[in-house]
Amino acid sequence: MADEQRYRLKTKLPNGSEFEAEGSEAIVQALFEKFLEASQSASTSAKTPVSPGARTSDPDGTGDNDAKSAIMRRVFAEDQAGDISLLALPQTEARDADTLLMLLYGYQVLKGQQTVTVGALKQAAQKSGVQLERLDRVLAPYSAWVTKSGLKKGGRYGLNNQGIKKAEELVAGVMG
């Protein structure tokens, strides 16, 4: 037994899992194989990471989230920088204001942002095909649905509960 060679193995996998064992070759090899199996089963059963604010549960148990996310993908686009834009503009009398309402809703649902800076909202409107100079003037008739904090370029807009309901109606209207 004194002549038996001892092996020591220490390694770290790319996923961060670490393995360390010491003993006979057979024992170290058996333990390492079990470790690899456990690592593989853990990585295949692990859930895909979700972006902050993304809705992953079905709170009312109706299964509507799948339908809602499909609608959201048809109405909104998100570029690599994380900016939201509309794929289709609302065909309403107050198109510019409705566009802003929908964009605020998109930021809230897709990115989990309750408020959006004036600059980001203007950029999202521009990417959607709407040129605006003053958001406050465009959104003035919708003051009952929109929240505003801050001043000038440091301002932030958001939606209250009534605004969310109105934006959902607009999104449904764009879908036809």
C-alpha positions in Angstrom: 0.0 0.0 0.0 2.9 2.3 0.6 3.9 2.0 -3.0 0.5 3.1 -4.2 0.8 6.4 -6.1 -1.4 9.3 -4.9 -3.0 11.7 -7.3 -4.2 15.2 -6.8 -6.5 17.1 -9.1 -7.6 20.7 -8.8 -9.5 22.4 -11.6 -12.0 25.2 -12.2 -14.6 25.1 -15.0 -15.6 28.1 -17.1 -18.9 28.2 -15.3 -17.1 28.8 -12.0 -17.5 25.3 -10.6 -14.4 24.1 -8.8 -13.2 20.5 -8.2 -10.4 19.3 -5.9 -9.6 15.7 -5.0 -6.7 13.7 -3.7 -6.3 9.9 -3.5 -5.7 6.9 -5.8 -6.1 7.3 -9.5 -9.3 5.3 -9.5 -10.9 7.4 -6.7 -9.9 10.7 -8.2 -11.1 9.7 -11.7 -14.5 8.4 -10.3 -15.0 11.6 -8.3 -14.1 13.8 -11.2 -16.6 12.0 -13.5 -19.3 12.5 -10.9 -18.4 16.1 -10.7 -18.6 16.6 -14.5 -22.0 14.8 -14.6 -23.3 17.1 -11.8 -22.0 20.2 -13.5 -23.6 19.2 -16.8 -27.0 18.5 -15.3 -26.8 21.7 -13.3 -26.1 23.8 -16.4 -28.8 22.2 -18.5 -31.4 22.6 -15.7 -30.3 26.1 -14.9 -32.8 28.8 -16.2 -31.7 31.3 -18.8 -30.8 34.6 -17.2 -33.6 37.2 -17.5 -33.0 40.9 -17.9 -34.0 43.1 -15.0 -37.6 44.0 -15.0 -38.6 41.3 -17.5 -41.9 39.6 -16.6 -41.4 35.9 -16.3 -44.3 34.7 -14.2 -48.0 34.5 -14.9 -49.5 36.2 -11.9 -53.1 35.6 -12.8 -52.6 32.1 -14.1 -54.3 32.7 -17.4 -51.3 32.1 -19.6 -51.6 35.6 -21.1 -47.9 36.4 -20.7 -46.9 34.4 -23.8 -49.5 36.2 -25.9 -48.5 39.5 -24.4 -44.8 39.0 -25.1 -45.6 38.0 -28.7 -47.5 41.2 -29.1 -44.7 43.2 -27.5 -42.2 41.7 -29.9 -44.4 42.7 -32.9 -44.8 46.3 -31.7 -41.5 47.1 -30.1 -37.9 46.7 -31.0 -34.9 46.8 -28.7 -31.5 47.5 -30.2 -28.1 46.3 -28.9 -27.7 49.5 -26.9 -31.0 48.7 -25.1 -32.9 51.5 -26.7 -36.6 50.8 -27.4 -38.4 51.9 -30.5 -41.8 51.2 -32.2 -42.0 49.0 -35.2 -45.4 50.5 -36.1 -46.7 53.9 -35.2 -50.3 54.5 -33.9 -52.7 55.8 -36.5 -54.5 58.2 -34.2 -55.2 62.0 -34.2 -52.6 62.5 -31.5 -50.0 60.3 -33.1 -47.0 62.0 -31.5 -48.4 61.9 -27.9 -49.6 58.3 -28.4 -46.2 57.3 -29.7 -44.6 58.7 -26.5 -47.2 56.9 -24.3 -46.4 53.6 -26.1 -42.7 54.1 -25.8 -43.0 54.7 -22.0 -45.0 51.5 -21.8 -42.4 49.6 -23.8 -39.6 50.8 -21.4 -41.7 49.8 -18.4 -42.6 46.3 -19.7 -39.6 45.3 -21.6 -36.8 46.9 -19.5 -38.6 47.4 -16.1 -37.9 51.1 -16.1 -40.7 53.0 -14.4 -39.4 56.3 -15.6 -37.4 57.3 -18.7 -35.2 60.3 -19.2 -36.2 63.1 -21.6 -33.1 62.3 -23.8 -33.8 58.6 -24.0 -37.5 59.2 -24.8 -36.6 61.7 -27.5 -34.1 59.3 -29.0 -36.7 56.4 -28.9 -39.2 58.7 -30.6 -36.7 59.6 -33.3 -35.8 55.9 -33.9 -39.5 55.2 -34.2 -39.8 57.9 -36.9 -41.2 60.9 -34.9 -39.2 64.1 -34.6 -40.1 66.1 -31.5 -38.5 69.2 -30.0 -40.5 69.6 -26.8 -41.9 66.5 -25.1 -43.6 68.5 -22.4 -45.8 70.3 -25.0 -46.6 67.1 -26.8 -47.6 65.3 -23.6 -49.5 68.2 -22.0 -52.9 66.9 -23.1 -52.0 63.5 -21.5 -51.0 65.0 -18.1 -53.6 62.8 -16.4 -51.8 59.6 -17.7 -48.1 60.7 -17.4 -45.9 61.4 -14.4 -43.1 64.0 -14.8 -40.2 64.6 -12.4 -37.1 66.8 -12.8 -36.5 69.8 -15.0 -35.4 70.3 -18.6 -33.0 67.6 -19.9 -32.8 66.0 -16.5 -36.5 65.3 -16.5 -38.0 61.9 -16.4 -41.4 60.7 -17.6 -43.4 57.7 -16.5 -46.9 56.3 -16.7 -49.5 56.1 -13.9 -52.1 53.3 -13.8 -54.4 55.0 -16.1 -51.6 55.7 -18.5 -50.6 52.0 -18.5 -54.2 51.1 -19.4 -54.3 53.7 -22.2 -50.9 52.5 -23.5 -52.2 48.9 -23.6 -55.2 50.0 -25.6 -52.9 51.8 -28.0 -50.6 48.7 -28.4 -53.7 46.6 -29.1 -54.9 49.2 -31.6 -51.6 49.0 -33.5 -52.0 45.3 -33.7 -55.4 45.7 -35.3 
